[in-house]
């Protein structure tokens, strides 16, 4: 067999993007129909939003395949599929949310494309490390000064027509700075600097009383530190210190513990602190394997149904099978990130990909297990699916870190490496 034939064989990819895109689109169209006809006359704005979403989805893949020579588009298929499920669910609960959610998806897609372009060059990543870190700390400082308390947490800045959650944006910076700082760990100075940066971020989140996001940041830091050091004893020491710190906070700030008083006692407090979770457990089970039908559930009438509790709506209205498939999508992303991280062209990409996957998985676990009372309810969103602009943007950006670790994302670089 000649070298030319071998190269051609190497180019073949088992993932048939067109078939998967068509199946995804058919699924989306079927799920959109009940929302369009929830009222006697179709909602023109909702129809336009759904049409625009499908159009943008197809345009992206056509451009990615034909102009950017992208061969591995599994992540984008998953991102659009999950975003579509979220868009339909949000629109079915409140049609006026549809346009905002669609705009958030567009901004998230733009952030994905830009970040993938930035991550192409390690030197650019290294040069942006300090400005990004300063920007993240500054954003958290502004949050502490300007933010309004929403549901007990000080993590929303109101900008009039819309509001932003700075902690979601800082998630992107957290991984970017960590991967860039620890790429070449020749002394303890780099790890110490990143440790200070991490403590500053987590400390600010505790001051905001955003404990769910603080836990996500800490878990991500542990993953990044382990990837760079490989020392389980050091990681154990960090975790022990964190547990002791959390214990001291609870001791001196008892109101923190009161926020988790309903954990494992939701049925005893069914009409108090466990109100949301008992409804999620009851209504989710009533959906069975195939769901009650989009728009037919009762959980949609409960507070935070499209944000913290949206996994419950999926199980109730879409069915447990769809709920399981959503979780399975994230599991695939984690496996994909681990696989490509092993062959990444630089440590910065390995760290970024695995850290991003870890952050997504921890957030998924806190959302799914939180509403089902397996973990304390911390009020974090379900990536891509929950309503929220900054959450959607962050979700797309985290996928960009994973995408950039795959050398097939940059055809010219791949060609140079093969030569």
VOVEXLUM-556037 format. One line per field, with one value per residue: x, y, z of N, C-alpha, C in turn. Coordinates in steps of 0.02 Angstrom, whole numbers, plus 50000, padded with zeros to 5 digits. Example, Ala and Ser with C-alpha at 12.3 -4.5 7.8 and 13.67 -1.06 7.14 Angstrom:
2
n_xx = [50660  50642]
n_yy = [49716  49888]
n_zz = [50390  50354]
ca_xx = [50615  50684]
ca_yy = [49775  49947]
ca_zz = [50390  50357]
c_xx = [50660  50645]
c_yy = [49835  50002]
c_zz = [50390  50394]
//
This chain:
419
n_xx = [50043  50031  50106  50022  49896  49885  49879  49758  49673  49688  49626  49492  49345  49249  49134  48985  48941  48838  48728  48704  48675  48559  48472  48471  48412  48285  48234  48232  48138  48022  48007  47986  47861  47747  47763  47747  47612  47549  47458  47303  47330  47483  47631  47713  47839  47904  47905  47988  48107  48136  48151  48260  48358  48374  48420  48542  48613  48629  48698  48817  48877  48890  48979  49086  49127  49153  49225  49311  49367  49338  49341  49309  49169  49091  49074  49009  48887  48831  48824  48734  48622  48591  48573  48462  48364  48356  48312  48184  48119  48125  48053  47929  47885  47888  47852  47907  48037  48107  48171  48276  48349  48389  48471  48571  48624  48677  48777  48854  48897  48975  49073  49130  49188  49280  49362  49416  49494  49586  49650  49730  49865  50000  50086  50010  49913  49991  50033  49914  49881  49907  49835  49704  49688  49695  49584  49482  49489  49461  49331  49261  49279  49208  49084  49061  49042  48939  48837  48671  48574  48510  48400  48468  48602  48742  48766  48730  48734  48645  48606  48510  48421  48459  48541  48695  48797  48938  49021  49005  49071  49199  49231  49278  49396  49464  49501  49574  49682  49736  49779  49872  49964  50016  50073  50211  50287  50413  50456  50403  50342  50250  50139  50109  50069  49955  49881  49856  49779  49671  49622  49583  49476  49386  49367  49305  49185  49130  49106  49006  48911  48888  48891  48883  48946  49072  49112  49121  49228  49330  49338  49379  49503  49572  49577  49656  49775  49812  49834  49948  50042  50028  50033  49961  49962  49984  49866  49774  49809  49774  49634  49600  49634  49541  49420  49433  49436  49307  49235  49270  49213  49076  49064  49091  49004  48855  48738  48769  48766  48632  48573  48580  48499  48389  48438  48434  48320  48206  48075  48023  48018  47927  47843  47918  48084  48110  48024  48040  48121  48047  47939  48003  48050  47930  47854  47943  47953  47823  47822  47870  47945  47931  47878  47758  47725  47773  47744  47644  47671  47681  47782  47831  47768  47827  47940  48093  48094  48144  48277  48366  48292  48271  48307  48217  48099  48131  48131  47999  47915  47978  48024  48104  48197  48247  48301  48403  48479  48527  48614  48701  48759  48844  48930  48991  49061  49155  49231  49278  49357  49458  49517  49568  49653  49762  49838  49866  49949  50019  50048  49965  49845  49800  49778  49681  49574  49537  49511  49404  49308  49295  49243  49119  49060  49055  48969  48855  48829  48803  48686  48593  48598  48574  48441  48375  48402  48513  48630  48670  48559  48617  48590  48644  48658  48601  48713  48702  48565  48483  48394  48473  48587  48730  48767  48744  48836  48956  48952  48966  49093  49172  49167  49245  49375  49395  49379  49488  49595  49601  49694  49644  49560  49630  49672  49783  49891  49891  49926  50056  50119  50109  50190]
n_yy = [49940  50111  50268  50374  50315  50269  50390  50438  50345  50372  50493  50464  50466  50396  50458  50512  50659  50724  50636  50629  50763  50779  50689  50749  50872  50829  50775  50893  50971  50894  50903  51039  51065  51043  51156  51264  51252  51271  51369  51430  51502  51499  51558  51691  51746  51644  51542  51603  51612  51475  51436  51517  51463  51330  51363  51432  51329  51236  51318  51339  51210  51183  51285  51255  51129  51145  51264  51285  51164  51067  50912  50838  50850  50817  50873  50994  50949  50891  51004  51088  51004  50991  51127  51151  51071  51138  51265  51236  51189  51301  51395  51334  51347  51487  51586  51712  51704  51642  51714  51782  51673  51617  51719  51713  51588  51615  51710  51629  51533  51616  51651  51525  51502  51608  51584  51458  51497  51582  51490  51423  51454  51432  51529  51646  51616  51611  51744  51810  51770  51839  51965  51911  51849  51960  52030  51939  51938  52072  52079  51999  52078  52193  52134  52106  52233  52292  52199  52125  52047  51891  51765  51735  51740  51838  51873  51929  52053  52191  52260  52340  52315  52185  52058  52002  51862  51866  51764  51654  51694  51706  51574  51531  51605  51552  51421  51449  51529  51438  51330  51395  51446  51333  51259  51246  51194  51235  51274  51301  51421  51452  51367  51416  51548  51522  51457  51561  51644  51557  51541  51671  51683  51582  51625  51749  51703  51638  51748  51803  51713  51610  51460  51342  51368  51399  51275  51208  51277  51244  51103  51096  51159  51063  50957  51016  51042  50912  50854  50922  50900  50767  50713  50629  50642  50779  50831  50773  50841  50972  50956  50919  51036  51120  51065  51085  51225  51251  51199  51289  51405  51372  51359  51488  51562  51529  51542  51499  51359  51343  51358  51234  51155  51077  50968  50796  50790  50822  50775  50785  50920  50962  51066  51175  51205  51097  51103  51125  51015  50899  50911  50900  50767  50696  50737  50709  50570  50540  50561  50449  50334  50395  50520  50653  50737  50882  51034  50986  50960  50980  51031  51143  51252  51279  51377  51432  51337  51333  51351  51304  51186  51122  50996  50913  50948  50900  50760  50742  50792  50760  50634  50495  50430  50526  50614  50532  50517  50647  50659  50560  50617  50712  50627  50565  50676  50695  50576  50591  50707  50659  50565  50639  50721  50646  50643  50772  50917  50997  51027  51125  51113  50987  51004  51106  51045  50931  50993  51077  50981  50919  51025  51043  50917  50915  51022  50972  50861  50925  50992  50891  50791  50874  50924  50806  50772  50696  50761  50916  51051  51170  51266  51279  51290  51183  51139  51212  51183  51242  51397  51553  51678  51705  51582  51499  51550  51524  51383  51349  51404  51324  51205  51244  51239  51102  51067  51133  51056  50951  50906  50897  51003  51107  51109  51149  51151  51018  50959  51010  50947  50814  50814]
n_zz = [50000  49955  50014  49990  49982  50112  50182  50136  50189  50322  50335  50336  50434  50563  50606  50546  50500  50428  50428  50567  50592  50519  50584  50711  50679  50635  50754  50830  50758  50774  50914  50926  50871  50962  51045  50960  50931  51052  51084  51010  50892  50804  50883  50817  50844  50916  50819  50725  50797  50818  50684  50647  50731  50682  50553  50580  50638  50530  50440  50510  50511  50375  50337  50423  50379  50240  50221  50330  50339  50437  50515  50627  50710  50818  50946  50919  50867  50981  51064  50993  50992  51130  51161  51082  51143  51265  51220  51167  51282  51369  51292  51290  51420  51447  51319  51291  51333  51233  51127  51194  51241  51120  51068  51164  51132  51006  51039  51121  51027  50945  51039  51057  50929  50920  51032  51001  50893  50957  51041  50956  50948  51054  51103  51096  51190  51306  51312  51338  51463  51589  51572  51560  51685  51771  51724  51761  51902  51924  51874  51965  52077  52042  52037  52173  52220  52143  52121  52136  52262  52230  52258  52377  52343  52295  52151  52028  51903  51862  51709  51656  51522  51519  51620  51694  51744  51822  51876  51792  51676  51727  51746  51622  51612  51721  51685  51570  51619  51710  51628  51545  51638  51703  51605  51581  51707  51795  51917  52088  52086  51983  52011  52137  52108  52031  52127  52218  52136  52116  52247  52270  52179  52224  52355  52333  52278  52387  52468  52393  52419  52333  52332  52259  52135  52185  52231  52110  52050  52141  52128  51996  52004  52081  51989  51887  51959  51995  51868  51830  51931  51975  52098  52222  52361  52382  52325  52412  52528  52492  52478  52608  52677  52618  52664  52802  52801  52753  52859  52962  52912  52917  53053  53104  53029  53041  52963  52838  52840  52861  52738  52682  52755  52721  52656  52625  52699  52634  52619  52745  52755  52659  52621  52644  52654  52571  52465  52323  52283  52320  52235  52112  52120  52129  52014  51909  51911  51874  51739  51675  51555  51430  51446  51484  51383  51292  51370  51449  51581  51763  51838  51779  51831  51950  52048  51974  51874  51742  51758  51882  51902  51783  51733  51793  51726  51599  51623  51664  51559  51436  51459  51544  51468  51376  51470  51522  51406  51388  51497  51459  51346  51402  51468  51360  51309  51411  51402  51272  51288  51373  51290  51179  51248  51280  51166  51135  51068  51154  51329  51379  51308  51344  51483  51479  51408  51487  51609  51574  51539  51663  51739  51678  51704  51845  51868  51804  51888  52010  51977  51930  52033  52138  52127  52144  52271  52305  52320  52405  52366  52262  52170  52040  51860  51723  51603  51441  51432  51532  51562  51531  51494  51516  51566  51457  51364  51431  51431  51294  51274  51357  51288  51182  51232  51240  51107  51049  51088  51004  50869  50741  50729  50680  50528  50446  50536  50573  50453  50437  50545  50508  50398]
ca_xx = [50000  50072  50098  49964  49836  49883  49857  49686  49638  49694  49580  49425  49322  49189  49077  48950  48913  48777  48675  48690  48644  48490  48435  48463  48363  48218  48215  48216  48075  47967  47998  47964  47791  47699  47771  47718  47539  47523  47400  47262  47368  47555  47668  47758  47907  47932  47918  48047  48165  48152  48177  48327  48404  48389  48460  48609  48643  48650  48750  48880  48908  48910  49041  49140  49151  49174  49271  49361  49394  49330  49322  49282  49118  49049  49058  48960  48823  48805  48808  48672  48568  48573  48546  48395  48320  48345  48273  48115  48091  48116  47999  47865  47865  47873  47872  47946  48107  48136  48218  48336  48388  48419  48526  48625  48655  48718  48837  48894  48928  49027  49127  49161  49229  49336  49408  49451  49545  49638  49686  49771  49935  50019  50117  49955  49883  50037  50034  49850  49870  49903  49776  49642  49684  49678  49514  49438  49488  49426  49259  49234  49278  49150  49025  49050  49020  48879  48787  48610  48562  48456  48393  48517  48671  48760  48805  48700  48740  48589  48627  48450  48382  48480  48587  48748  48823  49010  49055  49005  49125  49263  49246  49319  49462  49494  49534  49623  49740  49766  49814  49929  50013  50046  50098  50282  50297  50483  50468  50341  50315  50191  50084  50091  50031  49889  49847  49832  49725  49614  49595  49548  49412  49342  49351  49254  49122  49103  49079  48944  48867  48875  48930  48885  48999  49135  49130  49142  49295  49378  49347  49418  49572  49601  49592  49713  49835  49832  49861  50015  50089  50022  50047  49898  49970  49973  49795  49741  49822  49732  49565  49593  49634  49476  49368  49442  49414  49233  49211  49277  49163  49011  49065  49087  48948  48804  48687  48790  48740  48558  48552  48579  48463  48340  48472  48415  48260  48158  48005  48001  48008  47898  47811  47965  48147  48112  47968  48058  48147  47994  47900  48044  48051  47862  47834  47989  47933  47759  47833  47885  48000  47920  47856  47687  47718  47798  47691  47592  47694  47663  47841  47842  47737  47867  47992  48159  48084  48185  48348  48392  48251  48252  48315  48153  48051  48149  48109  47926  47882  48012  48032  48167  48245  48280  48342  48462  48519  48560  48671  48747  48795  48899  48978  49029  49107  49210  49274  49310  49410  49514  49549  49609  49705  49821  49876  49869  50017  50051  50017  49913  49782  49779  49750  49620  49520  49515  49482  49339  49262  49282  49199  49052  49033  49039  48909  48801  48814  48771  48618  48551  48594  48547  48368  48349  48421  48572  48678  48635  48537  48661  48563  48683  48619  48619  48747  48669  48494  48449  48388  48524  48633  48801  48776  48748  48900  49008  48948  48997  49165  49205  49175  49300  49438  49400  49387  49555  49645  49603  49735  49603  49526  49673  49696  49849  49939  49893  49963  50126  50144  50115  50248]
ca_yy = [50000  50171  50319  50415  50277  50268  50456  50443  50303  50406  50550  50441  50475  50356  50500  50539  50721  50742  50594  50650  50829  50770  50658  50800  50921  50797  50773  50962  50992  50858  50931  51108  51069  51055  51224  51309  51247  51273  51413  51420  51528  51493  51618  51709  51757  51578  51509  51637  51592  51405  51435  51546  51415  51277  51393  51445  51263  51209  51362  51326  51147  51190  51326  51220  51073  51165  51321  51278  51096  51031  50842  50813  50898  50784  50919  51043  50914  50885  51071  51111  50961  51011  51195  51146  51046  51193  51317  51213  51186  51369  51426  51303  51374  51558  51602  51774  51688  51609  51758  51793  51611  51610  51768  51685  51533  51647  51739  51572  51505  51663  51643  51461  51510  51654  51552  51407  51532  51606  51433  51392  51470  51430  51593  51694  51596  51632  51818  51833  51740  51889  52009  51874  51840  52026  52043  51896  51964  52137  52066  51976  52136  52234  52096  52115  52302  52312  52147  52123  51982  51854  51698  51726  51744  51905  51855  51955  52125  52214  52311  52369  52269  52116  52052  51953  51827  51867  51701  51610  51717  51692  51502  51526  51632  51507  51366  51479  51548  51378  51293  51435  51453  51270  51222  51231  51202  51223  51291  51305  51489  51451  51337  51462  51603  51498  51442  51625  51664  51513  51558  51735  51670  51543  51669  51798  51668  51628  51813  51812  51658  51567  51403  51292  51387  51394  51204  51192  51305  51206  51038  51107  51172  50999  50920  51049  51031  50841  50842  50950  50873  50695  50694  50618  50668  50851  50841  50756  50897  51028  50941  50922  51107  51149  51041  51122  51294  51251  51188  51351  51453  51353  51372  51560  51590  51476  51551  51461  51291  51345  51352  51163  51120  51030  50912  50730  50797  50860  50752  50812  50992  50963  51130  51227  51203  51043  51110  51114  50948  50849  50916  50871  50694  50670  50750  50675  50500  50534  50565  50383  50329  50435  50587  50673  50779  50950  51081  50952  50946  51024  51061  51207  51304  51288  51429  51411  51276  51334  51360  51252  51124  51104  50924  50883  50958  50852  50693  50741  50805  50726  50564  50476  50411  50587  50637  50489  50532  50710  50643  50519  50663  50741  50573  50559  50733  50682  50524  50623  50752  50618  50532  50685  50751  50601  50653  50844  50938  51034  51017  51175  51088  50930  51031  51144  51000  50891  51039  51099  50924  50910  51079  51028  50859  50934  51063  50926  50821  50968  51008  50831  50760  50923  50927  50741  50767  50654  50811  50977  51094  51230  51316  51288  51274  51126  51168  51215  51170  51291  51466  51598  51700  51694  51510  51471  51573  51486  51313  51346  51419  51265  51158  51269  51214  51032  51067  51157  51005  50903  50934  50900  51067  51153  51068  51169  51128  50945  50943  51025  50896  50752  50821]
ca_zz = [50000  49949  50066  49973  50001  50185  50204  50122  50237  50386  50335  50347  50502  50571  50625  50488  50526  50394  50454  50635  50589  50495  50639  50762  50654  50636  50825  50850  50726  50808  50982  50920  50849  51017  51071  50910  50933  51121  51081  50950  50835  50816  50903  50761  50870  50932  50755  50695  50837  50802  50616  50649  50764  50634  50499  50606  50648  50466  50412  50545  50489  50304  50335  50458  50338  50173  50220  50383  50333  50500  50506  50690  50732  50868  51001  50897  50862  51049  51088  50961  51014  51198  51157  51053  51196  51312  51188  51163  51350  51393  51253  51308  51485  51435  51250  51288  51347  51175  51090  51235  51241  51053  51065  51206  51093  50953  51071  51142  50967  50926  51089  51040  50869  50937  51079  50963  50854  51004  51068  50903  50958  51125  51120  51108  51254  51359  51315  51364  51529  51643  51563  51575  51758  51800  51706  51800  51971  51921  51863  52028  52122  52021  52057  52245  52232  52106  52112  52176  52292  52198  52289  52430  52317  52268  52091  51966  51891  51820  51660  51626  51480  51534  51677  51682  51802  51811  51894  51733  51631  51760  51735  51562  51630  51770  51648  51524  51658  51739  51576  51522  51692  51723  51547  51593  51779  51810  51987  52127  52080  51939  52048  52192  52079  52013  52190  52244  52092  52130  52313  52262  52145  52268  52411  52310  52269  52454  52490  52356  52442  52276  52354  52206  52087  52221  52231  52041  52042  52181  52097  51934  52026  52101  51927  51854  52000  51989  51801  51823  51980  51979  52168  52258  52429  52379  52314  52476  52575  52470  52494  52681  52694  52596  52710  52865  52789  52749  52927  52999  52886  52944  53126  53119  52991  53043  52912  52779  52849  52858  52668  52664  52809  52693  52623  52651  52740  52592  52629  52809  52744  52591  52606  52666  52617  52522  52420  52252  52269  52324  52173  52058  52127  52114  51945  51863  51908  51840  51667  51648  51507  51370  51464  51477  51324  51302  51388  51488  51648  51818  51868  51745  51871  52010  52042  51946  51833  51681  51775  51926  51902  51714  51722  51814  51671  51546  51641  51669  51495  51381  51478  51576  51415  51353  51526  51524  51346  51401  51541  51418  51303  51441  51481  51297  51305  51458  51372  51213  51312  51398  51234  51140  51291  51280  51105  51122  51047  51208  51394  51389  51280  51386  51545  51464  51388  51544  51659  51549  51545  51734  51762  51652  51739  51914  51865  51788  51947  52060  51955  51928  52099  52185  52125  52165  52342  52317  52343  52425  52311  52262  52123  51978  51800  51682  51545  51376  51435  51575  51538  51558  51442  51532  51573  51389  51335  51465  51409  51227  51281  51386  51232  51140  51260  51220  51034  51030  51104  50948  50815  50680  50728  50642  50472  50423  50585  50568  50392  50451  50591  50470  50352]
c_xx = [50044  50058  50036  49899  49828  49858  49781  49646  49637  49643  49508  49407  49256  49126  49047  48912  48846  48717  48654  48655  48571  48446  48421  48410  48292  48191  48194  48150  48015  47953  47973  47889  47742  47703  47738  47642  47511  47461  47363  47298  47443  47586  47721  47830  47941  47949  47980  48111  48185  48181  48248  48378  48423  48434  48532  48647  48670  48704  48818  48914  48929  48975  49099  49170  49183  49226  49326  49391  49391  49306  49292  49233  49069  49027  49004  48890  48791  48783  48743  48612  48544  48543  48475  48344  48304  48301  48199  48082  48077  48058  47931  47839  47845  47898  47916  48020  48143  48189  48282  48380  48423  48478  48585  48661  48700  48782  48883  48931  48986  49087  49166  49210  49291  49387  49448  49508  49603  49681  49731  49845  49952  50050  50064  49923  49926  50037  49970  49837  49860  49845  49710  49633  49664  49605  49465  49431  49449  49351  49226  49230  49219  49085  49009  49023  48951  48822  48727  48602  48500  48456  48449  48589  48682  48799  48774  48710  48687  48613  48567  48409  48400  48526  48639  48770  48899  49045  49056  49061  49193  49281  49292  49391  49500  49532  49588  49688  49775  49807  49877  49983  50050  50072  50170  50298  50369  50501  50401  50307  50250  50130  50061  50049  49960  49848  49818  49773  49661  49581  49557  49480  49363  49320  49298  49186  49089  49073  49012  48890  48845  48915  48935  48941  49068  49159  49154  49213  49347  49392  49390  49492  49607  49621  49654  49778  49859  49862  49932  50065  50088  50033  49982  49903  49957  49900  49755  49749  49779  49659  49552  49590  49568  49420  49372  49419  49339  49203  49215  49225  49094  49007  49055  49030  48892  48751  48704  48761  48664  48532  48547  48541  48415  48372  48458  48354  48204  48086  47978  47985  47976  47867  47855  48028  48151  48058  47986  48079  48094  47951  47938  48041  47983  47845  47878  47969  47868  47766  47846  47941  47993  47891  47781  47674  47740  47740  47638  47612  47671  47723  47856  47814  47775  47922  48058  48153  48129  48259  48374  48356  48237  48261  48251  48100  48066  48123  48032  47893  47913  48022  48101  48219  48283  48325  48407  48508  48557  48622  48723  48788  48855  48952  49022  49081  49167  49259  49313  49368  49470  49553  49594  49664  49768  49866  49882  49941  50053  50013  49959  49845  49755  49745  49683  49561  49492  49483  49413  49288  49245  49234  49127  49021  49014  48975  48848  48780  48779  48699  48573  48543  48567  48471  48337  48371  48476  48631  48639  48616  48576  48639  48605  48641  48643  48649  48707  48592  48456  48446  48442  48576  48706  48816  48784  48815  48958  49010  48982  49073  49203  49215  49232  49367  49448  49414  49459  49609  49651  49640  49696  49564  49564  49706  49767  49904  49947  49935  50038  50157  50154  50176  50314]
c_yy = [50063  50219  50361  50381  50275  50334  50463  50403  50336  50462  50529  50446  50437  50397  50531  50601  50738  50701  50615  50718  50823  50739  50709  50851  50892  50795  50843  50985  50958  50887  51003  51115  51080  51126  51274  51310  51243  51318  51401  51444  51524  51560  51633  51716  51690  51539  51537  51616  51520  51399  51462  51499  51359  51303  51403  51379  51234  51252  51349  51264  51150  51230  51289  51164  51096  51221  51315  51208  51056  50960  50811  50863  50867  50832  50969  51012  50910  50953  51097  51069  50981  51081  51195  51121  51101  51248  51298  51214  51255  51403  51397  51329  51447  51577  51665  51763  51663  51651  51769  51731  51601  51657  51742  51629  51562  51676  51682  51540  51550  51657  51578  51469  51553  51619  51495  51438  51556  51547  51399  51398  51473  51496  51647  51679  51621  51708  51845  51812  51792  51937  51974  51864  51905  52043  52003  51921  52030  52127  52042  52033  52182  52200  52107  52185  52316  52262  52153  52052  51950  51784  51684  51731  51812  51896  51879  52030  52145  52270  52341  52319  52196  52117  51998  51922  51821  51801  51652  51629  51700  51617  51494  51549  51585  51451  51393  51495  51487  51339  51329  51440  51389  51229  51200  51245  51184  51240  51294  51373  51489  51424  51382  51520  51582  51482  51506  51650  51623  51530  51624  51726  51635  51586  51720  51765  51652  51692  51827  51762  51614  51502  51348  51306  51382  51321  51182  51216  51263  51138  51043  51120  51107  50958  50950  51035  50959  50826  50867  50919  50797  50668  50689  50646  50743  50868  50827  50812  50957  51017  50944  50994  51140  51128  51077  51194  51299  51242  51252  51403  51437  51368  51446  51594  51538  51481  51513  51390  51289  51338  51280  51122  51067  50968  50847  50733  50830  50839  50776  50887  51003  51029  51189  51223  51149  51046  51094  51043  50894  50851  50887  50795  50664  50677  50714  50602  50491  50536  50497  50385  50380  50504  50600  50712  50850  50998  51052  50941  50997  51059  51130  51266  51318  51339  51397  51348  51275  51345  51301  51185  51097  51030  50887  50890  50909  50783  50689  50745  50768  50652  50549  50456  50471  50615  50598  50505  50598  50699  50604  50563  50693  50689  50562  50614  50721  50630  50551  50668  50713  50587  50579  50718  50710  50615  50727  50865  50977  51020  51065  51150  51029  50955  51065  51097  50961  50934  51062  51043  50912  50963  51066  50970  50875  50975  51020  50887  50863  50984  50946  50800  50808  50924  50861  50724  50717  50697  50872  51019  51159  51282  51329  51264  51210  51153  51159  51213  51223  51360  51509  51614  51684  51620  51477  51488  51533  51413  51305  51357  51360  51211  51179  51244  51141  51027  51084  51105  50953  50935  50939  50965  51117  51115  51084  51145  51052  50923  50954  50970  50830  50753  50818]
c_zz = [50000  50006  50054  49994  50077  50212  50194  50172  50306  50392  50351  50421  50511  50586  50562  50510  50494  50419  50524  50637  50567  50549  50695  50742  50655  50707  50849  50821  50759  50877  50980  50905  50907  51045  51024  50915  51004  51125  51015  50887  50851  50834  50851  50786  50885  50869  50722  50731  50820  50731  50612  50679  50716  50578  50521  50614  50582  50434  50445  50517  50416  50298  50367  50415  50273  50171  50273  50384  50398  50486  50569  50719  50783  50922  50980  50889  50931  51076  51058  50983  51084  51200  51130  51104  51246  51283  51185  51232  51377  51357  51271  51375  51479  51366  51245  51304  51284  51140  51129  51236  51174  51045  51106  51169  51039  50982  51094  51083  50943  50974  51075  50982  50884  50982  51046  50922  50898  51027  51016  50918  51033  51147  51135  51175  51312  51368  51347  51436  51583  51633  51579  51650  51792  51786  51747  51872  51974  51914  51927  52079  52106  52042  52131  52261  52203  52105  52159  52203  52260  52227  52339  52408  52284  52204  52026  51962  51841  51774  51623  51587  51493  51594  51661  51748  51793  51827  51836  51685  51660  51754  51675  51577  51676  51735  51602  51562  51686  51687  51553  51575  51706  51665  51557  51666  51797  51881  52022  52118  52038  51976  52104  52166  52061  52075  52220  52203  52106  52196  52310  52231  52191  52328  52393  52302  52337  52481  52455  52378  52383  52286  52301  52157  52121  52222  52162  52028  52080  52150  52034  51952  52046  52040  51893  51892  51995  51921  51796  51870  51982  52049  52207  52330  52432  52370  52377  52527  52557  52489  52569  52705  52676  52643  52777  52859  52787  52818  52969  52977  52916  53019  53142  53081  52987  52988  52848  52782  52842  52787  52645  52716  52782  52663  52661  52697  52700  52604  52696  52803  52675  52572  52628  52623  52565  52470  52347  52238  52273  52262  52114  52060  52107  52040  51894  51855  51870  51764  51635  51597  51450  51384  51453  51414  51340  51314  51434  51561  51700  51849  51839  51786  51936  51997  52019  51903  51771  51695  51816  51917  51833  51698  51743  51760  51614  51561  51641  51600  51436  51395  51506  51524  51389  51408  51530  51465  51355  51445  51502  51371  51339  51457  51419  51292  51351  51429  51312  51235  51337  51341  51195  51181  51291  51220  51087  51109  51101  51273  51406  51364  51321  51450  51531  51448  51447  51597  51638  51556  51618  51761  51739  51691  51811  51915  51849  51850  52000  52042  51961  51997  52152  52186  52147  52236  52356  52339  52365  52364  52313  52211  52062  51919  51766  51617  51480  51380  51475  51542  51571  51506  51457  51541  51505  51357  51365  51440  51340  51232  51310  51333  51186  51166  51240  51145  51014  51045  51048  50890  50750  50675  50686  50584  50449  50471  50582  50508  50403  50495  50555  50424  50391]
//
